Amino acid sequence: MKEGKLIVFSAPSGSGKTTIVRHLLKQEELNLEFSISATSREKRGEEVNGKDYYFLSAKEFKTKIKNEAFLEWEEVYRDNFYGTLKTEVERIWALGKHVIFDIDVSGGLRIKRKFPEQTLAVFVKPPSIDELKIRLKKRKTESADKINMRIAKASAELATAPLFDVVIENDNLDKALKEAYTLVSDFINKSSDC
């Protein structure tokens, strides 16, 4: 099986990484496939199992951890796990595509450490913590307590930005989308000869 590239997008919640990843997936010439993460959290809104996430119970998730089924995983909040199943990356590589991730900072850095040459790790930075709070409130998907937890976590995540290959500041979405496209395209093309 030919292994493709791994494109990691990480950021605090509300930074715009999901919007950027969705945009890149529409660019057929990049030959990207989205890595669907597994999670033990409850579905939100219209989310679909196997499309947005692989929804597992906390017990199922812990069993898979014991069986070393994950490329990376993290307990983001108590009994709230997220991770990347090894089978998911193998599935995408078997299609002859490159894997694009929309994952949290810790997971993104773990993938970069495991596959340093194959991975482009991009950190999407919000213009400010205040802007982040506004974006999270506009979503109307979480309680004020959850938003405050995410804001507290964002400060720690922002400190990890220098550990990534590239930082994109998302203060202008069009500019961020163009910058992300160029980075990913250059990475895939320069390293596809390897």
Stockholm file with secondary structure:
# STOCKHOLM 1.0

chainA/1-194         MKEGKLIVFSAPSGSGKTTIVRHLLKQEELNLEFSISATSREKRGEEVNGKDYYFLSAKEFKTKIKNEAFLEWEEVYRDNFYGTLKTEVERIWALGKHVIFDIDVSGGLRIKRKFPEQTLAVFVKPPSIDELKIRLKKRKTESADKINMRIAKASAELATAPLFDVVIENDNLDKALKEAYTLVSDFINKSSDC
#=GR chainA/1-194 SS CCCCCEEEEECSTTSSHHHHHHHHHTCGGGCEEECCCEECSCCCTTCCBTTTBEECCHHHHHHHHHTTCEEEEEEEETTEEEEEEHHHHHHHHHTTCEEEEECCHHHHHHHHHHSTTTEEEEEEECSCHHHHHHHHHHHCCSCHHHHHHHHHHHHHHHTTGGGSSEEEECSSHHHHHHHHHHHHHHHHHHHTTC
#=GC SS_cons         CCCCCEEEEECSTTSSHHHHHHHHHTCGGGCEEECCCEECSCCCTTCCBTTTBEECCHHHHHHHHHTTCEEEEEEEETTEEEEEEHHHHHHHHHTTCEEEEECCHHHHHHHHHHSTTTEEEEEEECSCHHHHHHHHHHHCCSCHHHHHHHHHHHHHHHTTGGGSSEEEECSSHHHHHHHHHHHHHHHHHHHTTC
//
